[in-house]
């Protein structure tokens, strides 16, 4: 398939996912609460994405800076007049921040996430807070679906979250919170399309792999159906790290 065609397919399934998920609403509420509770006046948003969270979060602080490396996302953020650093993190940043957010942008490999988190914490003010949002790639509902339906994923590392928590708690004050969002649809086709987008992880060709897996529909029909239609929960792990113990 041509690249343009793949891009359109990915965009179509992304819109399907957005239609049926409460992810933005829930994550925005939870992140906002933490920014306000921390009395933050500056925010560094690492992996700011397409602006869905970035724009409403930016109005909560005096100084908002986004780090984003995808060109189309950079343009969207710049079109909303946000300050954007078009680089991958870690990168050179001189100023300090009261709040640093990495929402589903933490690296998966141990060496890389340690460098990422340490670099972020070094950019905090003395009473600043780092918030990393990630998935439990072994014990979540999504992991269960992947395992039971024999779907391969690049985002699965044995013991990753446990090792990350252990490492953080040895050097910093760590608070862990589980936040659940839902995808809800009336039809099986819509839940399949929404979940196919999640599985794609930016690769439109993986959408077809997911939809053609005969085990997925049966799994969803057995485990994720109620009188209102179909649903699927996503468990987000909030890791709050204070610079000072």
GROMACS elastic network, one bead per residue, 0.5 to 0.9 nm:
[ bonds ]
;  ai    aj funct       b0    kb
    1     4     6  0.84122   500
    1     5     6  0.65124   500
    1     6     6  0.65236   500
    1   205     6  0.86090   500
    2     5     6  0.52653   500
    2     6     6  0.62842   500
    2     7     6  0.87015   500
    3     6     6  0.50412   500
    3     7     6  0.61240   500
    3     8     6  0.86971   500
    4     7     6  0.50400   500
    4     8     6  0.63245   500
    4     9     6  0.86986   500
    5     8     6  0.51849   500
    5     9     6  0.62618   500
    5    10     6  0.86906   500
    6     9     6  0.50304   500
    6    10     6  0.61599   500
    6    11     6  0.85580   500
    6   203     6  0.84248   500
    6   204     6  0.56009   500
    6   205     6  0.71998   500
    7    10     6  0.51421   500
    7    11     6  0.61535   500
    7    12     6  0.86524   500
    7   203     6  0.89549   500
    7   204     6  0.69641   500
    8    12     6  0.60919   500
    8    13     6  0.86710   500
    8   204     6  0.88250   500
    9    12     6  0.51415   500
    9    13     6  0.63391   500
    9    14     6  0.85315   500
    9   204     6  0.65447   500
    9   205     6  0.89897   500
    9   207     6  0.86769   500
   10    13     6  0.53181   500
   10    14     6  0.60510   500
   10    15     6  0.87060   500
   10   197     6  0.71335   500
   10   200     6  0.82453   500
   10   202     6  0.74523   500
   10   203     6  0.76133   500
   10   204     6  0.51246   500
   10   205     6  0.86748   500
   10   207     6  0.79992   500
   11    15     6  0.62796   500
   11    16     6  0.86848   500
   11   204     6  0.88895   500
   12    15     6  0.52784   500
   12    16     6  0.63963   500
   12    17     6  0.88456   500
   13    17     6  0.62227   500
   13    18     6  0.86478   500
   13   193     6  0.62210   500
   13   194     6  0.64696   500
   13   195     6  0.89387   500
   13   196     6  0.75203   500
   13   197     6  0.55115   500
   13   204     6  0.89791   500
   13   207     6  0.84825   500
   14    17     6  0.51024   500
   14    18     6  0.62616   500
   14    19     6  0.86994   500
   14   193     6  0.88743   500
   14   194     6  0.73880   500
   14   197     6  0.59269   500
   14   198     6  0.83767   500
   15    18     6  0.50160   500
   15    19     6  0.61776   500
   15    20     6  0.88791   500
   15   194     6  0.85447   500
   16    19     6  0.52192   500
   16    20     6  0.67141   500
   16    21     6  0.89207   500
   16   190     6  0.73575   500
   16   191     6  0.89067   500
   16   193     6  0.67915   500
   16   194     6  0.57238   500
   16   197     6  0.82736   500
   17    20     6  0.54759   500
   17    21     6  0.61277   500
   17   183     6  0.76588   500
   17   190     6  0.84674   500
   17   191     6  0.83135   500
   17   193     6  0.72830   500
   17   195     6  0.73150   500
   17   196     6  0.87672   500
   17   197     6  0.67654   500
   17   198     6  0.80080   500
   18    21     6  0.54889   500
   18    22     6  0.79747   500
   18    23     6  0.82498   500
   18    24     6  0.85008   500
   18   183     6  0.89095   500
   18   194     6  0.80312   500
   19    22     6  0.85986   500
   19   183     6  0.89315   500
   19   194     6  0.87045   500
   20   182     6  0.82558   500
   20   183     6  0.53884   500
   20   184     6  0.55104   500
   20   185     6  0.61826   500
   20   190     6  0.83025   500
   20   191     6  0.81411   500
   20   194     6  0.74131   500
   21    24     6  0.76688   500
   21    25     6  0.87401   500
   21   181     6  0.74288   500
   21   182     6  0.57638   500
   21   184     6  0.64843   500
   21   185     6  0.88432   500
   21   194     6  0.84416   500
   22    25     6  0.53846   500
   22    26     6  0.61789   500
   22    27     6  0.85060   500
   22   181     6  0.60148   500
   22   182     6  0.59061   500
   22   183     6  0.67493   500
   22   184     6  0.85304   500
   23    26     6  0.53810   500
   23    27     6  0.59139   500
   23    28     6  0.81850   500
   23   180     6  0.84652   500
   23   181     6  0.53044   500
   23   182     6  0.68489   500
   23   183     6  0.80388   500
   23   234     6  0.86743   500
   24    27     6  0.53835   500
   24    28     6  0.57412   500
   24    29     6  0.83401   500
   24    52     6  0.71789   500
   24    53     6  0.68614   500
   24   181     6  0.87920   500
   25    28     6  0.53640   500
   25    29     6  0.61977   500
   25    30     6  0.87823   500
   25   181     6  0.88834   500
   26    29     6  0.51989   500
   26    30     6  0.62726   500
   26    31     6  0.86344   500
   26   179     6  0.81593   500
   26   180     6  0.80573   500
   26   181     6  0.65762   500
   27    30     6  0.51408   500
   27    31     6  0.59459   500
   27    32     6  0.82375   500
   27    53     6  0.82268   500
   27   179     6  0.80042   500
   27   180     6  0.89913   500
   27   181     6  0.80707   500
   27   236     6  0.88505   500
   28    31     6  0.52962   500
   28    32     6  0.58099   500
   28    33     6  0.84264   500
   28    53     6  0.63051   500
   28    56     6  0.79990   500
   28    57     6  0.76195   500
   29    32     6  0.52467   500
   29    33     6  0.62035   500
   29    34     6  0.88767   500
   30    33     6  0.52232   500
   30    34     6  0.65720   500
   30    35     6  0.89185   500
   30   179     6  0.82708   500
   31    34     6  0.52303   500
   31    35     6  0.63100   500
   31    36     6  0.87450   500
   31    57     6  0.82784   500
   31   101     6  0.86247   500
   31   131     6  0.84295   500
   32    35     6  0.51272   500
   32    36     6  0.61914   500
   32    37     6  0.84815   500
   32    56     6  0.89361   500
   32    57     6  0.68425   500
   32    60     6  0.78251   500
   33    36     6  0.53306   500
   33    37     6  0.60248   500
   33    38     6  0.85556   500
   34    37     6  0.50222   500
   34    38     6  0.60665   500
   34    39     6  0.86076   500
   34    40     6  0.89172   500
   34   129     6  0.89689   500
   34   131     6  0.88021   500
   35    38     6  0.52412   500
   35    39     6  0.63606   500
   35    40     6  0.56729   500
   35    41     6  0.85771   500
   35    43     6  0.85120   500
   35    57     6  0.87391   500
   35    60     6  0.77951   500
   35    61     6  0.85600   500
   35    98     6  0.87732   500
   35    99     6  0.68624   500
   35   129     6  0.86782   500
   36    39     6  0.50097   500
   36    40     6  0.64074   500
   36    41     6  0.89846   500
   36    60     6  0.77590   500
   37    40     6  0.78766   500
   38    98     6  0.79304   500
   38    99     6  0.78778   500
   38   127     6  0.85746   500
   38   128     6  0.77236   500
   38   129     6  0.74953   500
   39    98     6  0.81285   500
   40    43     6  0.72219   500
   40    60     6  0.83076   500
   40    61     6  0.66138   500
   40    62     6  0.87462   500
   40    97     6  0.81972   500
   40    98     6  0.51143   500
   40    99     6  0.60460   500
   40   128     6  0.78158   500
   40   129     6  0.87793   500
   41    60     6  0.75985   500
   41    62     6  0.52606   500
   41    63     6  0.64370   500
   41    64     6  0.85060   500
   41    97     6  0.80558   500
   41    98     6  0.64536   500
   41    99     6  0.80341   500
   42    58     6  0.89850   500
   42    60     6  0.87318   500
   42    61     6  0.54054   500
   42    62     6  0.58893   500
   42    64     6  0.57984   500
   42    65     6  0.81627   500
   42    96     6  0.82512   500
   42    97     6  0.52180   500
   42    98     6  0.53002   500
   42    99     6  0.62757   500
   42   100     6  0.84814   500
   43    57     6  0.85498   500
   43    58     6  0.76161   500
   43    60     6  0.88450   500
   43    61     6  0.66896   500
   43    62     6  0.83390   500
   43    63     6  0.62962   500
   43    65     6  0.63105   500
   43    66     6  0.83127   500
   43    97     6  0.57842   500
   43    98     6  0.63054   500
   43   100     6  0.56449   500
   43   101     6  0.74145   500
   44    63     6  0.84466   500
   44    64     6  0.61292   500
   44    66     6  0.59122   500
   44    67     6  0.75222   500
   44    96     6  0.87924   500
   44    97     6  0.64346   500
   44    98     6  0.83611   500
   44    99     6  0.64728   500
   44   101     6  0.62253   500
   44   102     6  0.86156   500
   45    48     6  0.54522   500
   45    54     6  0.74172   500
   45    64     6  0.76224   500
   45    65     6  0.62044   500
   45    67     6  0.60969   500
   45    68     6  0.85535   500
   45    99     6  0.85380   500
   45   100     6  0.60255   500
   45   102     6  0.62819   500
   45   103     6  0.81239   500
   46    49     6  0.86981   500
   46    65     6  0.85481   500
   46    66     6  0.60758   500
   46    68     6  0.67200   500
   46    88     6  0.86504   500
   46    89     6  0.72442   500
   46   100     6  0.74456   500
   46   101     6  0.59724   500
   46   103     6  0.74266   500
   46   105     6  0.69956   500
   46   106     6  0.89399   500
   46   120     6  0.89542   500
   47    66     6  0.72231   500
   47    67     6  0.55549   500
   47    69     6  0.75768   500
   47    88     6  0.82927   500
   47    89     6  0.83786   500
   47   101     6  0.84614   500
   47   102     6  0.63844   500
   47   103     6  0.70122   500
   47   104     6  0.77795   500
   47   105     6  0.55603   500
   47   106     6  0.87701   500
   48    51     6  0.65207   500
   48    52     6  0.86401   500
   48    53     6  0.75256   500
   48    54     6  0.58756   500
   48    66     6  0.57037   500
   48    67     6  0.61416   500
   48    68     6  0.57505   500
   48    73     6  0.81894   500
   48    74     6  0.87855   500
   48    77     6  0.83798   500
   48    84     6  0.89422   500
   48   101     6  0.86960   500
   48   102     6  0.80129   500
   48   103     6  0.78018   500
   48   105     6  0.86110   500
   49    52     6  0.75137   500
   49    53     6  0.80296   500
   49    54     6  0.75087   500
   49    66     6  0.88773   500
   49    67     6  0.87415   500
   49    68     6  0.65761   500
   49    69     6  0.88462   500
   49    70     6  0.79704   500
   49    73     6  0.57675   500
   49    74     6  0.79411   500
   49    76     6  0.89640   500
   49    77     6  0.82000   500
   50    53     6  0.79908   500
   50    54     6  0.77165   500
   50    72     6  0.79920   500
   50    74     6  0.76948   500
   50    75     6  0.88910   500
   50    76     6  0.63222   500
   50    77     6  0.67347   500
   51    55     6  0.53625   500
   51    56     6  0.82918   500
   51    73     6  0.75120   500
   51    76     6  0.69239   500
   51    77     6  0.58090   500
   51    80     6  0.84312   500
   52    55     6  0.62659   500
   52    56     6  0.74682   500
   53    56     6  0.58183   500
   53    57     6  0.60619   500
   53    58     6  0.85007   500
   54    57     6  0.51859   500
   54    58     6  0.59031   500
   54    59     6  0.89998   500
   54    64     6  0.89457   500
   54    66     6  0.77289   500
   54    77     6  0.79695   500
   54    82     6  0.86804   500
   55    58     6  0.52431   500
   55    59     6  0.70420   500
   55    77     6  0.79094   500
   55    80     6  0.75590   500
   55    82     6  0.78373   500
   56    59     6  0.57749   500
   56    60     6  0.73833   500
   57    60     6  0.55165   500
   57    61     6  0.75906   500
   57    64     6  0.83803   500
   58    61     6  0.59354   500
   58    62     6  0.79664   500
   58    63     6  0.77976   500
   58    64     6  0.54612   500
   58    65     6  0.82053   500
   58    82     6  0.79092   500
   59    62     6  0.74335   500
   59    63     6  0.89901   500
   59    64     6  0.81405   500
   60    64     6  0.87066   500
   61    64     6  0.63826   500
   63    97     6  0.85539   500
   64    82     6  0.74200   500
   64    83     6  0.68979   500
   64    84     6  0.89671   500
   65    82     6  0.71969   500
   65    83     6  0.52215   500
   65    84     6  0.59347   500
   65    85     6  0.74354   500
   66    74     6  0.89400   500
   66    77     6  0.82458   500
   66    82     6  0.74358   500
   66    83     6  0.61840   500
   66    85     6  0.61015   500
   66    86     6  0.84898   500
   67    74     6  0.85532   500
   67    83     6  0.87135   500
   67    84     6  0.57260   500
   67    86     6  0.61198   500
   67    87     6  0.64474   500
   67    88     6  0.71655   500
   67    89     6  0.73828   500
   68    71     6  0.80423   500
   68    73     6  0.70887   500
   68    74     6  0.60861   500
   68    77     6  0.89415   500
   68    84     6  0.69265   500
   68    85     6  0.63408   500
   68    86     6  0.53115   500
   68    87     6  0.60862   500
   68    88     6  0.67026   500
   68    89     6  0.85002   500
   69    72     6  0.89036   500
   69    73     6  0.77549   500
   69    74     6  0.68957   500
   69    85     6  0.79198   500
   69    86     6  0.50152   500
   69    88     6  0.55732   500
   69    89     6  0.87870   500
   70    73     6  0.54237   500
   70    74     6  0.61329   500
   70    75     6  0.88038   500
   70    86     6  0.77593   500
   70    87     6  0.86494   500
   71    75     6  0.62527   500
   71    76     6  0.87450   500
   71    86     6  0.77923   500
   72    75     6  0.52259   500
   72    76     6  0.63966   500
   72    77     6  0.87910   500
   73    76     6  0.50657   500
   73    77     6  0.61912   500
   73    78     6  0.85310   500
   74    77     6  0.52052   500
   74    78     6  0.60787   500
   74    79     6  0.85009   500
   74    84     6  0.68289   500
   74    85     6  0.82522   500
   74    86     6  0.66812   500
   75    78     6  0.50560   500
   75    79     6  0.59793   500
   75    80     6  0.87633   500
   76    79     6  0.50829   500
   76    80     6  0.66909   500
   77    80     6  0.53460   500
   77    81     6  0.68196   500
   77    82     6  0.57305   500
   77    83     6  0.78182   500
   77    84     6  0.70326   500
   78    82     6  0.52996   500
   78    83     6  0.67491   500
   78    84     6  0.66330   500
   79    82     6  0.74659   500
   81    84     6  0.89011   500
   84    87     6  0.89650   500
   85    88     6  0.86105   500
   87    90     6  0.84468   500
   87    91     6  0.69812   500
   88    91     6  0.66145   500
   89    92     6  0.85884   500
   89   116     6  0.68574   500
   89   119     6  0.85439   500
   89   120     6  0.87534   500
   90    93     6  0.87683   500
   90   115     6  0.76960   500
   90   116     6  0.59358   500
   90   117     6  0.89133   500
   90   119     6  0.63072   500
   90   120     6  0.76400   500
   91   119     6  0.86078   500
   93    96     6  0.81810   500
   93   123     6  0.78475   500
   94   123     6  0.81237   500
   95   123     6  0.71105   500
   95   124     6  0.88871   500
   96   122     6  0.82537   500
   96   124     6  0.53171   500
   96   125     6  0.55394   500
   96   128     6  0.89985   500
   97   100     6  0.66158   500
   97   123     6  0.61854   500
   97   125     6  0.55056   500
   97   128     6  0.68057   500
   97   129     6  0.86403   500
   98   123     6  0.87563   500
   98   124     6  0.58329   500
   98   125     6  0.53949   500
   98   126     6  0.81044   500
   98   127     6  0.69892   500
   98   129     6  0.63470   500
   98   130     6  0.85042   500
   99   124     6  0.69102   500
   99   125     6  0.82412   500
   99   128     6  0.55672   500
   99   130     6  0.58983   500
   99   131     6  0.76527   500
  100   120     6  0.70248   500
  100   121     6  0.80093   500
  100   123     6  0.81845   500
  100   124     6  0.72123   500
  100   128     6  0.79244   500
  100   129     6  0.63963   500
  100   131     6  0.61966   500
  100   132     6  0.83847   500
  101   120     6  0.89254   500
  101   129     6  0.85884   500
  101   130     6  0.60731   500
  101   132     6  0.61109   500
  101   133     6  0.79854   500
  102   105     6  0.54330   500
  102   106     6  0.64272   500
  102   130     6  0.79621   500
  102   131     6  0.62659   500
  102   133     6  0.62014   500
  102   134     6  0.85944   500
  103   106     6  0.74476   500
  103   131     6  0.77125   500
  103   132     6  0.58344   500
  103   134     6  0.67627   500
  103   238     6  0.88750   500
  104   107     6  0.87199   500
  104   132     6  0.74157   500
  104   133     6  0.53489   500
  104   134     6  0.50235   500
  104   135     6  0.76976   500
  104   236     6  0.89318   500
  105   132     6  0.81146   500
  105   133     6  0.77841   500
  105   134     6  0.77015   500
  106   112     6  0.85956   500
  106   113     6  0.61102   500
  106   116     6  0.73119   500
  106   117     6  0.80361   500
  106   132     6  0.71248   500
  106   133     6  0.77584   500
  106   134     6  0.70691   500
  107   110     6  0.78239   500
  107   111     6  0.88779   500
  107   112     6  0.58917   500
  107   114     6  0.86871   500
  107   116     6  0.74593   500
  108   111     6  0.87899   500
  108   112     6  0.71765   500
  108   113     6  0.64061   500
  108   155     6  0.68676   500
  108   156     6  0.80721   500
  108   157     6  0.73696   500
  108   160     6  0.75332   500
  109   112     6  0.53524   500
  109   113     6  0.61389   500
  109   114     6  0.85888   500
  109   157     6  0.79363   500
  109   160     6  0.80268   500
  110   113     6  0.53350   500
  110   114     6  0.61029   500
  110   115     6  0.86424   500
  110   160     6  0.74044   500
  110   163     6  0.83210   500
  110   164     6  0.77026   500
  111   114     6  0.54240   500
  111   115     6  0.64203   500
  111   116     6  0.87080   500
  112   115     6  0.52694   500
  112   116     6  0.60810   500
  112   117     6  0.86744   500
  113   117     6  0.59742   500
  113   118     6  0.83495   500
  113   164     6  0.83012   500
  114   117     6  0.53258   500
  114   118     6  0.59843   500
  114   119     6  0.83557   500
  114   164     6  0.81398   500
  114   167     6  0.86566   500
  115   118     6  0.52749   500
  115   119     6  0.59453   500
  115   120     6  0.85129   500
  116   119     6  0.52973   500
  116   120     6  0.62582   500
  116   121     6  0.87871   500
  117   120     6  0.50187   500
  117   121     6  0.61240   500
  117   122     6  0.85830   500
  117   130     6  0.83827   500
  117   132     6  0.84639   500
  118   121     6  0.51409   500
  118   122     6  0.61996   500
  118   123     6  0.88551   500
  119   122     6  0.52250   500
  119   123     6  0.67511   500
  120   123     6  0.52821   500
  120   124     6  0.69819   500
  120   130     6  0.73390   500
  121   124     6  0.52908   500
  121   125     6  0.86972   500
  121   128     6  0.83771   500
  121   129     6  0.80022   500
  121   130     6  0.65062   500
  121   241     6  0.82015   500
  121   242     6  0.82174   500
  121   243     6  0.63252   500
  122   125     6  0.82841   500
  122   243     6  0.81349   500
  123   128     6  0.88464   500
  124   127     6  0.75224   500
  124   128     6  0.50777   500
  124   129     6  0.69175   500
  124   130     6  0.75688   500
  124   242     6  0.89441   500
  124   243     6  0.70615   500
  125   129     6  0.82839   500
  125   243     6  0.80949   500
  126   242     6  0.89433   500
  126   243     6  0.66864   500
  126   244     6  0.71802   500
  127   242     6  0.71994   500
  127   243     6  0.67036   500
  127   244     6  0.70423   500
  128   241     6  0.87616   500
  128   242     6  0.64245   500
  128   243     6  0.63881   500
  128   244     6  0.85437   500
  129   240     6  0.67639   500
  129   241     6  0.57999   500
  129   243     6  0.66913   500
  130   239     6  0.79946   500
  130   240     6  0.57743   500
  130   241     6  0.50506   500
  130   242     6  0.64672   500
  130   243     6  0.78483   500
  131   238     6  0.67265   500
  131   239     6  0.56354   500
  131   241     6  0.63669   500
  131   242     6  0.89548   500
  132   237     6  0.80171   500
  132   238     6  0.59700   500
  132   239     6  0.50748   500
  132   240     6  0.65621   500
  132   241     6  0.81541   500
  133   236     6  0.64868   500
  133   237     6  0.55713   500
  133   239     6  0.62829   500
  133   240     6  0.87409   500
  134   137     6  0.88360   500
  134   161     6  0.86910   500
  134   235     6  0.87568   500
  134   236     6  0.57408   500
  134   237     6  0.52047   500
  134   238     6  0.68116   500
  134   239     6  0.80799   500
  135   138     6  0.87373   500
  135   140     6  0.75847   500
  135   161     6  0.81402   500
  135   234     6  0.82174   500
  135   235     6  0.65209   500
  135   236     6  0.51703   500
  135   237     6  0.56559   500
  135   238     6  0.88468   500
  136   139     6  0.58574   500
  136   140     6  0.56614   500
  136   142     6  0.88204   500
  136   143     6  0.78019   500
  136   156     6  0.87653   500
  136   160     6  0.81859   500
  136   161     6  0.62194   500
  136   162     6  0.89268   500
  136   235     6  0.74287   500
  136   236     6  0.74287   500
  136   237     6  0.68911   500
  137   140     6  0.63959   500
  137   142     6  0.76726   500
  137   143     6  0.55840   500
  137   155     6  0.68474   500
  137   156     6  0.52735   500
  137   157     6  0.69864   500
  137   158     6  0.81623   500
  137   159     6  0.87368   500
  137   160     6  0.78550   500
  137   161     6  0.77086   500
  138   141     6  0.89227   500
  138   142     6  0.86093   500
  138   143     6  0.54504   500
  138   144     6  0.76266   500
  138   156     6  0.69377   500
  138   157     6  0.77143   500
  138   158     6  0.70576   500
  138   159     6  0.76447   500
  138   160     6  0.85370   500
  138   161     6  0.85235   500
  139   142     6  0.82297   500
  139   143     6  0.61449   500
  139   144     6  0.69828   500
  140   143     6  0.51303   500
  140   144     6  0.62906   500
  140   145     6  0.87952   500
  140   233     6  0.88321   500
  140   234     6  0.73601   500
  140   235     6  0.63115   500
  140   236     6  0.89575   500
  141   144     6  0.50133   500
  141   145     6  0.63720   500
  141   146     6  0.88258   500
  141   232     6  0.78837   500
  141   233     6  0.65899   500
  141   234     6  0.65866   500
  141   235     6  0.73717   500
  142   145     6  0.51401   500
  142   146     6  0.63475   500
  142   147     6  0.86902   500
  142   232     6  0.83682   500
  142   233     6  0.78137   500
  142   234     6  0.66667   500
  142   235     6  0.82859   500
  143   146     6  0.51354   500
  143   147     6  0.61316   500
  143   148     6  0.85245   500
  143   156     6  0.82369   500
  144   147     6  0.52372   500
  144   148     6  0.59955   500
  144   149     6  0.83594   500
  145   148     6  0.52878   500
  145   149     6  0.58986   500
  145   150     6  0.82242   500
  145   151     6  0.80470   500
  145   216     6  0.76007   500
  145   219     6  0.74940   500
  145   220     6  0.84204   500
  146   149     6  0.53693   500
  146   150     6  0.58260   500
  146   152     6  0.68757   500
  146   153     6  0.76106   500
  146   216     6  0.87807   500
  147   150     6  0.51453   500
  147   151     6  0.63889   500
  147   152     6  0.80373   500
  148   151     6  0.78933   500
  148   215     6  0.81231   500
  148   216     6  0.85998   500
  148   219     6  0.80210   500
  149   213     6  0.75807   500
  149   214     6  0.82964   500
  149   215     6  0.53360   500
  149   216     6  0.59256   500
  149   219     6  0.75516   500
  150   213     6  0.87230   500
  150   215     6  0.82499   500
  151   209     6  0.86775   500
  151   210     6  0.76542   500
  151   213     6  0.81440   500
  152   155     6  0.89590   500
  152   156     6  0.87950   500
  153   156     6  0.61515   500
  153   199     6  0.79166   500
  154   157     6  0.83241   500
  156   160     6  0.80059   500
  157   160     6  0.53171   500
  157   161     6  0.84133   500
  158   161     6  0.83893   500
  158   162     6  0.89139   500
  159   162     6  0.52294   500
  159   163     6  0.59154   500
  159   164     6  0.84272   500
  160   163     6  0.53040   500
  160   164     6  0.61010   500
  160   165     6  0.86703   500
  161   165     6  0.61034   500
  161   166     6  0.85187   500
  162   165     6  0.52333   500
  162   166     6  0.61501   500
  162   167     6  0.86024   500
  163   166     6  0.50934   500
  163   167     6  0.60740   500
  163   168     6  0.85458   500
  164   167     6  0.52117   500
  164   168     6  0.61355   500
  164   169     6  0.85859   500
  165   168     6  0.51553   500
  165   169     6  0.60174   500
  165   170     6  0.86116   500
  165   174     6  0.78424   500
  165   176     6  0.84504   500
  165   239     6  0.81715   500
  166   169     6  0.52966   500
  166   170     6  0.63627   500
  167   170     6  0.54176   500
  167   171     6  0.69431   500
  167   172     6  0.86654   500
  168   171     6  0.55718   500
  168   172     6  0.56363   500
  168   173     6  0.76355   500
  168   174     6  0.65804   500
  168   241     6  0.77713   500
  169   172     6  0.53138   500
  169   173     6  0.60539   500
  169   174     6  0.54872   500
  169   175     6  0.86984   500
  169   241     6  0.87476   500
  170   173     6  0.82102   500
  170   174     6  0.89439   500
  171   174     6  0.88709   500
  171   245     6  0.79098   500
  172   241     6  0.64240   500
  172   242     6  0.63427   500
  172   243     6  0.64674   500
  172   244     6  0.67318   500
  172   245     6  0.55512   500
  173   240     6  0.81255   500
  173   241     6  0.57632   500
  173   242     6  0.54267   500
  173   243     6  0.74140   500
  173   244     6  0.69834   500
  174   239     6  0.67780   500
  174   240     6  0.57085   500
  174   242     6  0.68326   500
  174   245     6  0.87752   500
  175   238     6  0.79148   500
  175   239     6  0.58784   500
  175   240     6  0.50743   500
  175   241     6  0.66723   500
  175   242     6  0.87680   500
  176   237     6  0.68849   500
  176   238     6  0.56048   500
  176   240     6  0.64176   500
  176   241     6  0.89771   500
  177   236     6  0.83048   500
  177   237     6  0.59091   500
  177   238     6  0.50010   500
  177   239     6  0.67458   500
  177   240     6  0.82902   500
  178   235     6  0.64703   500
  178   236     6  0.58605   500
  178   238     6  0.62444   500
  179   234     6  0.83081   500
  179   235     6  0.57710   500
  179   236     6  0.50345   500
  179   237     6  0.63227   500
  179   238     6  0.71400   500
  180   233     6  0.64584   500
  180   234     6  0.55585   500
  180   236     6  0.59538   500
  180   237     6  0.86932   500
  181   232     6  0.85047   500
  181   233     6  0.57727   500
  181   234     6  0.52714   500
  181   235     6  0.65865   500
  181   236     6  0.76519   500
  182   231     6  0.66494   500
  182   232     6  0.56291   500
  182   234     6  0.60815   500
  182   235     6  0.88090   500
  183   191     6  0.73371   500
  183   194     6  0.76037   500
  183   195     6  0.83534   500
  183   230     6  0.81734   500
  183   231     6  0.54079   500
  183   232     6  0.51628   500
  183   233     6  0.64655   500
  183   234     6  0.79945   500
  184   190     6  0.87890   500
  184   191     6  0.70356   500
  184   228     6  0.88372   500
  184   229     6  0.73855   500
  184   230     6  0.57007   500
  184   232     6  0.66231   500
  184   233     6  0.87847   500
  185   188     6  0.74306   500
  185   189     6  0.87542   500
  185   190     6  0.60908   500
  185   191     6  0.57508   500
  185   228     6  0.82090   500
  185   229     6  0.58972   500
  185   230     6  0.52497   500
  185   231     6  0.63672   500
  186   189     6  0.88291   500
  186   190     6  0.74005   500
  186   191     6  0.80500   500
  186   228     6  0.66302   500
  186   230     6  0.59949   500
  186   231     6  0.87034   500
  187   190     6  0.54072   500
  187   191     6  0.66142   500
  187   192     6  0.87566   500
  187   229     6  0.62717   500
  187   230     6  0.66774   500
  188   191     6  0.52762   500
  188   192     6  0.61040   500
  188   193     6  0.85898   500
  188   217     6  0.76050   500
  188   220     6  0.82132   500
  188   221     6  0.78199   500
  188   225     6  0.89918   500
  188   229     6  0.78630   500
  188   230     6  0.66399   500
  189   192     6  0.51158   500
  189   193     6  0.61412   500
  189   194     6  0.86546   500
  189   217     6  0.89578   500
  190   193     6  0.50557   500
  190   194     6  0.61304   500
  190   195     6  0.85784   500
  190   230     6  0.88023   500
  191   194     6  0.50868   500
  191   195     6  0.61062   500
  191   196     6  0.83913   500
  191   220     6  0.86339   500
  191   230     6  0.66113   500
  191   231     6  0.72089   500
  191   232     6  0.79919   500
  192   195     6  0.52333   500
  192   196     6  0.59273   500
  192   197     6  0.87055   500
  192   210     6  0.83361   500
  192   211     6  0.68592   500
  192   216     6  0.81672   500
  192   217     6  0.74216   500
  192   220     6  0.85217   500
  193   196     6  0.50120   500
  193   197     6  0.64753   500
  193   198     6  0.89902   500
  193   207     6  0.81640   500
  193   211     6  0.75794   500
  194   197     6  0.54053   500
  194   198     6  0.68126   500
  195   198     6  0.50215   500
  195   199     6  0.62294   500
  195   200     6  0.86059   500
  195   207     6  0.88273   500
  195   210     6  0.83223   500
  195   232     6  0.84728   500
  196   199     6  0.50370   500
  196   200     6  0.61065   500
  196   206     6  0.77330   500
  196   207     6  0.50389   500
  196   208     6  0.78246   500
  196   209     6  0.84694   500
  196   210     6  0.56662   500
  196   211     6  0.65744   500
  197   200     6  0.51324   500
  197   201     6  0.70201   500
  197   202     6  0.79941   500
  197   203     6  0.88481   500
  197   204     6  0.79767   500
  197   206     6  0.85156   500
  197   207     6  0.62687   500
  197   210     6  0.89487   500
  198   201     6  0.58127   500
  198   202     6  0.83647   500
  198   207     6  0.86378   500
  199   202     6  0.84634   500
  199   203     6  0.86112   500
  199   206     6  0.69617   500
  199   207     6  0.68839   500
  199   210     6  0.70296   500
  200   204     6  0.58476   500
  200   205     6  0.72462   500
  200   207     6  0.53051   500
  200   208     6  0.87943   500
  200   209     6  0.87331   500
  200   210     6  0.80246   500
  201   204     6  0.81202   500
  201   206     6  0.81021   500
  202   206     6  0.85947   500
  203   206     6  0.57083   500
  203   207     6  0.74994   500
  204   207     6  0.54658   500
  204   208     6  0.77110   500
  205   208     6  0.58533   500
  205   209     6  0.70338   500
  206   210     6  0.62906   500
  206   211     6  0.86946   500
  207   210     6  0.52654   500
  207   211     6  0.62861   500
  207   212     6  0.86261   500
  208   211     6  0.51091   500
  208   212     6  0.59822   500
  208   213     6  0.85901   500
  209   212     6  0.53333   500
  209   213     6  0.63940   500
  210   213     6  0.53793   500
  210   214     6  0.88061   500
  210   216     6  0.77051   500
  211   214     6  0.78637   500
  211   216     6  0.78242   500
  211   217     6  0.85474   500
  212   215     6  0.88477   500
  212   216     6  0.85609   500
  213   216     6  0.58633   500
  213   217     6  0.79566   500
  214   217     6  0.64290   500
  214   218     6  0.72989   500
  215   218     6  0.54159   500
  215   219     6  0.60971   500
  215   220     6  0.87088   500
  216   219     6  0.50423   500
  216   220     6  0.60975   500
  216   221     6  0.84070   500
  217   220     6  0.52079   500
  217   221     6  0.59406   500
  217   222     6  0.85493   500
  218   221     6  0.50699   500
  218   222     6  0.61802   500
  218   223     6  0.86122   500
  219   222     6  0.52980   500
  219   223     6  0.60584   500
  219   224     6  0.77743   500
  220   223     6  0.53051   500
  220   225     6  0.69094   500
  220   230     6  0.77984   500
  220   231     6  0.84370   500
  220   232     6  0.82719   500
  221   224     6  0.59343   500
  221   225     6  0.57104   500
  221   230     6  0.78481   500
  222   225     6  0.66729   500
  223   226     6  0.89491   500
  224   229     6  0.85705   500
  224   230     6  0.56991   500
  224   231     6  0.54176   500
  224   232     6  0.61377   500
  224   233     6  0.88847   500
  225   228     6  0.78045   500
  225   229     6  0.57427   500
  225   231     6  0.63434   500
  225   232     6  0.87747   500
  226   229     6  0.54734   500
  226   230     6  0.62803   500
  226   231     6  0.78758   500
  227   230     6  0.83809   500
  228   231     6  0.88625   500
  241   244     6  0.87473   500
  242   245     6  0.67320   500
